[in-house]
Amino acid sequence: MNGWRRSCRLWARKSNARAMADDPAAAIEAARLGVLRGLGLSPGTSGAANEATRFAALLCETPIALVSLVDNERQYFVGRTGLDIIETPRDQSFCAHTMPGDDLMIVPDARLDPRFTGNIFVTGHPFIRFYAGAPLVSREGYPLGSLCVIDTEPREGLSDLQRQGLKILARGVMLGLESRRGVKERAASEQRAARALSDVEQRFQILADTMPQMVWSALPDGYNDYFNARWYQFSGLPEGSSDGEGWETVIHPEDLPETWARWRHSLETGALYETEYRLRHHSGEYRWVLARAQPMRDEDGAITRWFGTCTDIHEQKLLYEQRELVSRELSHRIKNIFSVISGLIGLSARAHPEISAPAAELRERVLALGRAHELGRLRAAGEEPGGAKSVKALLAALLAPYRTEGGERFEIVGPDLAVDDRAATPLALLCHELATNAAKYGALSVPGGHVRVALSIEGEDCAIEWRECGGPTVIPPAHEGFGSRLIALSIERQLGGRITRDWQADGLRVRILLPLHALRRGSDGQG
């Protein structure tokens, strides 16, 4: 039903618009009436307009003076002296005839003017004979009515002083009306702005309360002035009690100093705020949350407010810690296995001196594999992956197990690049997988095989090209194996890079593009 009504109103507006486009006079009259309504005046008396009529009556020596406004059906008086009527039909209005002109309209004797001989206010009370009116014109140029003086006796006209005085008074009345209109427009604008602000606030409130995160905001100095309903549902605190610094009462005491330090850093620098801490749930349990905030700035770049969220990551945090525990345990066991194998090789060599040379070589390879494993295993943030601090050093450490006596099977060329702890792990996984596959199926699986690794800088990227030659003919795999998926995960997801493979007849070609900033992102500990 409401939709039908809206459609009807829209159709009516369009119809009116078409009609006014066909009739310019109707369009002008509609605009004039719009300005008139904007004054917000109704029949009655306005103090300033009343004073103007008193002065006009004294100046022109008439018993009656009026400030008349003319709408589509009537004229009504907002200031009057000597008359108790507050409105008349428009077709009986003298002022309606005054409006189209630019100057005073003077009627010496209404009984002799064909326009007014049948007027009910000429033939009846107040028996108008003489009329003089000055038009009231808006700033847009629309005539709205007049300031007029009326006498019950015929007169020849007004003196020059009276004529000029009546015009000046009319301009003064119009200035007063425009001032009132401006006040009303400003009030209406403020009301619209207040309604719009209230609507935005209501929408924000609904959006914030329906989000799965806890949402908060703070003033530029860090004073928290808003927390959504989910914050209070989570914490169990009374609504409004977290404003200011009340939020710190539910943060784990061990996490509070770091939380405050990071928050102060963001407030001082304008940097994005991100940290993890334990937040007390209404059940009494402390749960891990991820807190993030970013500033809203004005056109000059000054911070006007901070908006932030807290996301419950407790389960993810526990899973991550469990994964780290398993990773460390597996790494420890694998390292033990390498140690046991190395020890067994050493024992065998001592028991059989004739195999000491190949045994030593084998033992060195096993130890190198252990180092590669240590470099390549998954790690916790900030945990040192080993001694390699550049791409070349990392490659050399990982490829060491595949060296052979009497010849270098690897060639690493190009500029060396620093690599941080975070980037080292996915790079180690990549190189380890490529070297392992080359040893099983590619160039390193035969005595004469060779691998060339070329490093280069291409714009904002580091390019790594792995090229195998001298090996058996390679055939593209029928399906993607775990190793390929691991490489894609390491390069594309962790480092934001790209990888392409080309299985040529004489050997595999792999091209990796990595953003330079991903190789060394710093280790400030901030996420």
Sequence and secondary structure as in RCSB ss.txt:
>XXXX:A:sequence
MNGWRRSCRLWARKSNARAMADDPAAAIEAARLGVLRGLGLSPGTSGAANEATRFAALLCETPIALVSLVDNERQ
YFVGRTGLDIIETPRDQSFCAHTMPGDDLMIVPDARLDPRFTGNIFVTGHPFIRFYAGAPLVSREGYPLGSLCVI
DTEPREGLSDLQRQGLKILARGVMLGLESRRGVKERAASEQRAARALSDVEQRFQILADTMPQMVWSALPDGYND
YFNARWYQFSGLPEGSSDGEGWETVIHPEDLPETWARWRHSLETGALYETEYRLRHHSGEYRWVLARAQPMRDED
GAITRWFGTCTDIHEQKLLYEQRELVSRELSHRIKNIFSVISGLIGLSARAHPEISAPAAELRERVLALGRAHEL
GRLRAAGEEPGGAKSVKALLAALLAPYRTEGGERFEIVGPDLAVDDRAATPLALLCHELATNAAKYGALSVPGGH
VRVALSIEGEDCAIEWRECGGPTVIPPAHEGFGSRLIALSIERQLGGRITRDWQADGLRVRILLPLHALRRGSDG
QG
>XXXX:A:secstr
 HHHHHHHHHHHHHHHHHHHHH HHHHHHHHHHHHHHHT   SS  HHHHHHHHHHHHHHT SEEEEEEE SSEE
EEEEEES    EEEGGG SHHHHTT SS EEES GGG TTTTT HHHHSTT   EEEEEEEE TTS EEEEEEEE
ESS      HHHHHHHHHHHHHHHHHHHHHHHHHHHHHHHHHHHHHHHHHHHHHHHHHHHSSSEEEEE TTS EE
EE HHHHHHH   TTTTTBTGGGGGB TTTHHHHHHHHHHHHHH   EEEEEEEE TTS EEEEEEEEEEEE TT
S EEEEEEEEEE HHHHHHHHHHHHHHHHHHHHHHHHHHHHHHHHHHHHHH GGGHHHHHHHHHHHHHHHHHHHH
HS   TT    S  BHHHHHHHHHGGG BTTB  EEEES   B  HHHHHHHHHHHHHHHHHHHHTSGGGSTT E
EEEEEEEETTEEEEEEEEESS      SS  HHHHHHHIIIIIIS  EEEEEEETTEEEEEEEEEHHHH     S
  
